[in-house]
Amino acid sequence: MKMKSSYLISAKKQFKYYKRLGDQTFDQLSFDELQNDISKNANSISVIVKHMVGNMLSRWTNFLTEDGEKEWRQRDSEFENTYLSKEEILTAWDKGWKTLFHTLNDLTDEHLEHMVYIRNQGHSVTEAINRQLCHYSYHVGQIVFLGKLLKGPEWQSLSIPKGESSTYNMEKFNQAKDRRHFTDDL
């Protein structure tokens, strides 16, 4: 498999992985926990979601033909806590990811060096995907961390639980070597 051929497949799997981490965090939290600001200048999980959704809709709508920072985006308002229910948060979350995956699924290897713009800054499609992958993983990490803080000892681990690394590694090393993405086992 050529490097370019595996890039889009890998990027989609990485994005799905980060969406899944968010989904698994939301499953453990109540609406009040999602709204918790935790401290004066911190963003709640619901505000982080609102920002991510605004970014996703702006960046991935007409990705190849329009600047990624749309005129209709109101970024500052993304940091105002306005969701009225957990269902509203999850609906918005899913809408943002649906827009992202719809765009990614339409891309081909031939698009990877195409030039796209974000605030008039040129990026190859590959660079733009990498930029967003890093941005979303940063915020999903915040979501997971806040979820862990809010749940305390009730938190259900989303990765290898503490004290179970040896068992996990033994299972992996008992498998034959082959090429697979780490998310294939999830």
C-alpha positions in Angstrom: 0.0 0.0 0.0 1.4 3.4 -1.0 1.9 6.1 1.7 -0.8 8.3 0.2 -3.3 5.5 0.0 -2.9 4.7 3.7 -3.0 8.4 4.8 -6.8 9.0 4.4 -7.7 5.6 5.9 -5.5 6.3 8.9 -6.7 9.9 9.4 -10.4 8.7 9.3 -9.5 6.0 11.9 -7.8 8.5 14.1 -10.8 10.9 14.0 -13.2 8.0 14.8 -11.0 7.1 17.7 -11.2 10.6 19.2 -14.9 10.8 18.6 -15.3 7.5 20.4 -13.3 8.8 23.4 -15.7 11.8 23.6 -18.7 9.5 23.2 -17.5 7.2 26.0 -16.9 10.2 28.3 -20.4 11.6 27.6 -21.8 8.2 28.5 -20.4 8.5 32.0 -21.6 12.1 32.7 -24.8 13.8 33.5 -26.0 17.1 32.0 -25.0 18.9 35.1 -21.5 17.4 35.0 -21.2 18.4 31.3 -22.1 22.0 32.3 -19.6 22.2 35.2 -17.1 25.0 34.7 -14.8 23.4 37.4 -13.2 26.9 38.0 -13.7 30.5 37.2 -11.8 30.7 33.9 -12.2 27.1 32.7 -14.5 25.9 30.0 -17.1 23.2 30.8 -17.2 20.1 28.6 -20.4 21.5 26.9 -18.5 24.7 26.0 -15.6 22.7 24.6 -18.1 20.7 22.6 -19.8 23.8 21.3 -16.4 25.2 20.2 -15.4 22.0 18.5 -18.7 21.8 16.7 -18.4 25.4 15.5 -14.9 24.6 14.3 -16.0 21.4 12.5 -18.9 23.0 10.7 -16.7 25.9 9.6 -13.7 23.9 8.6 -15.4 20.9 6.8 -18.3 22.6 5.1 -17.2 23.2 1.4 -13.7 22.2 2.5 -12.1 22.3 -0.9 -13.8 25.4 -2.2 -14.2 27.9 0.6 -12.0 29.3 3.4 -12.2 27.2 6.5 -13.1 30.2 8.6 -16.6 30.9 7.4 -18.2 34.4 7.6 -21.2 32.9 9.4 -19.1 31.4 12.2 -19.4 33.2 15.5 -16.4 31.8 17.3 -16.7 34.0 20.4 -20.2 32.8 21.1 -18.9 29.2 21.1 -17.6 29.9 24.6 -21.0 30.8 26.0 -22.7 27.9 27.8 -26.1 27.7 26.0 -27.0 24.0 25.7 -30.3 23.2 27.5 -29.9 19.4 27.7 -27.5 16.5 27.3 -29.4 15.5 24.2 -28.8 18.9 22.6 -25.0 18.6 23.3 -24.9 15.1 21.8 -26.9 16.1 18.7 -24.5 19.0 18.1 -21.5 16.8 18.7 -22.8 14.3 16.2 -23.6 17.0 13.6 -20.0 18.3 13.7 -18.5 14.8 13.3 -21.0 13.9 10.5 -19.9 17.0 8.6 -16.2 16.0 9.1 -16.7 12.4 8.0 -18.8 13.3 5.0 -16.0 15.5 3.7 -13.3 13.0 4.5 -15.2 10.2 2.8 -15.4 12.4 -0.4 -11.6 13.0 -0.5 -9.3 11.0 -2.7 -5.5 10.7 -2.8 -5.5 13.2 -5.7 -6.8 15.9 -3.3 -4.0 15.6 -0.8 -1.8 18.2 -2.3 -4.7 20.5 -3.3 -4.5 23.9 -1.6 -7.1 25.0 0.9 -7.3 28.1 3.1 -8.0 28.8 6.7 -8.1 32.5 7.4 -6.3 33.0 4.1 -3.4 30.8 5.2 -2.7 28.2 2.5 -2.5 24.5 3.6 -2.3 21.3 1.5 -5.3 19.1 2.2 -2.9 16.9 4.2 -1.7 19.8 6.3 -5.3 20.9 6.9 -6.4 17.4 8.0 -3.3 17.2 10.3 -4.1 20.6 11.8 -7.7 19.6 12.6 -6.7 16.2 13.9 -4.3 17.8 16.4 -6.9 20.4 17.3 -9.6 17.9 18.0 -7.4 15.5 19.9 -6.3 18.4 22.1 -9.9 19.2 23.0 -11.0 15.6 23.4 -8.1 15.2 25.8 -9.5 18.1 27.8 -13.0 16.5 27.7 -11.7 13.2 29.0 -9.5 14.8 31.7 -12.5 16.9 32.9 -14.7 13.8 32.9 -12.1 11.9 35.0 -11.9 14.9 37.5 -15.7 15.1 37.7 -16.3 11.4 38.2 -13.4 10.7 40.5 -13.3 7.0 41.6 -16.4 6.3 39.6 -14.6 7.0 36.3 -14.4 4.0 34.0 -11.0 4.0 32.2 -11.1 4.5 28.4 -7.6 3.0 27.9 -5.5 0.4 29.6 -6.5 0.6 33.3 -3.8 1.2 35.9 -2.0 -1.9 36.8 -3.1 -3.9 33.8 -0.3 -2.9 31.3 1.5 -6.2 31.6 -1.6 -8.2 30.9 -2.5 -6.0 28.0 1.1 -6.2 26.5 1.1 -10.0 26.9 -2.1 -10.3 24.9 -0.7 -8.1 22.2 2.7 -9.9 22.0 0.9 -13.2 21.8 -0.6 -12.2 18.5 1.2 -12.6 15.2 2.9 -9.6 13.7 0.8 -8.0 11.0 -0.1 -4.6 9.8 -3.1 -3.1 11.5 -4.2 0.2 13.0 -4.3 0.3 16.8 -8.0 1.2 16.7 -8.9 -2.0 14.8 -9.0 -3.9 18.2 -11.3 -1.4 19.8 
